[in-house]
């Protein structure tokens, strides 16, 4: 059995995606916390292109980019599959995963902007949530159907990080009256034992993101 | 007989990737030409989220986003694979496809559309990125190894469109700093399958010249 190691950070939704997938499949792994403010030799050597976490090591070989890692995990450990068997359904999963990736910068913009720009960015984020709710999730309980799949894991940040970021940035985003189905999905997602038992501490996250937000405001006003 | 349709334009590099993949696997398809200034009702129905080309429709089911389409093609038609068998090799190909679309292409577009310092910075980013891409070709004829793979199709614009940008915008993209990429260009563009679907250089120059003038109106 080849050794598995995950290089991640405590507060990163990208790191957690990989962690959830590994745990879902019952894969034994070693977790190594990276300090992104003082990047290790290991990180720089294993991901020289992006210099980012997460990086998965399997038998010493590094794989970078969380979505690429998820596909790798799915293939190496096919038990407890996270992607549907049907090729078209798999494609739909991949489409929605990609949509989340492609729109992420637009999503996080509300956190990085102030004033008028923030108002605009918040509006755009809500429009994206609407698309995800209507076209991606639809009437399903989870993106994966009755059980969580790779798409749910990829959107985990919407369920577990978005509200913290929104609170730190002083905006409203995922309220139940605006996005009832997505809100219900977020609640169900957080109740899944695997997820519930593997989430960063909310208070710690709020403190961290509030500090980040203060720095952003300070530099916007300088 | 399975029905395959592809919504595209004559110039789209994203569409070209899909055409090349279909041709490499010997899949017959019907090309549906879209006028992006007047999108068809069918395109909007098949791709309501992005409203873009390419869209592949297989037995009436639409698939959008070129990388997603390529994965579908690879899984549906097993002959002449564009991904290696080993999962690590697959991960590597996917990594570079993402890198091209998320880092390299946005930088080159910035360089094409911006001016002055912004253009300079964007080109700087392009050249930095290309250093990594060049490295990836070490010891290989194609990104896919001995045969064309996913990454080759995704980097295809470097052979088809980059020379157009060089001509129209005066950008120096692939030069003697990238000998492996320079060697890869004709290997790719002269491959019989690839050659058979090649958005024509002259026509691309006219199109991008007009676009360049829009972004850089004469003062």
HADDOCK unambig.tbl for C-alpha pairs under 7 A between the chains (distance, minus, plus):
assign (segid A and resid 49 and name CA) (segid B and resid 132 and name CA) 6.95 0.50 0.50
assign (segid A and resid 65 and name CA) (segid B and resid 95 and name CA) 6.98 0.50 0.50
assign (segid A and resid 68 and name CA) (segid B and resid 91 and name CA) 5.79 0.50 0.50
assign (segid A and resid 68 and name CA) (segid B and resid 94 and name CA) 6.51 0.50 0.50
assign (segid A and resid 68 and name CA) (segid B and resid 95 and name CA) 6.48 0.50 0.50
assign (segid A and resid 72 and name CA) (segid B and resid 87 and name CA) 6.06 0.50 0.50
assign (segid A and resid 72 and name CA) (segid B and resid 91 and name CA) 6.27 0.50 0.50
assign (segid A and resid 75 and name CA) (segid B and resid 87 and name CA) 6.77 0.50 0.50
assign (segid A and resid 87 and name CA) (segid B and resid 72 and name CA) 6.87 0.50 0.50
assign (segid A and resid 87 and name CA) (segid B and resid 75 and name CA) 6.97 0.50 0.50
assign (segid A and resid 91 and name CA) (segid B and resid 68 and name CA) 6.46 0.50 0.50
assign (segid A and resid 91 and name CA) (segid B and resid 72 and name CA) 6.21 0.50 0.50
assign (segid A and resid 94 and name CA) (segid B and resid 68 and name CA) 6.35 0.50 0.50
assign (segid A and resid 95 and name CA) (segid B and resid 68 and name CA) 6.12 0.50 0.50
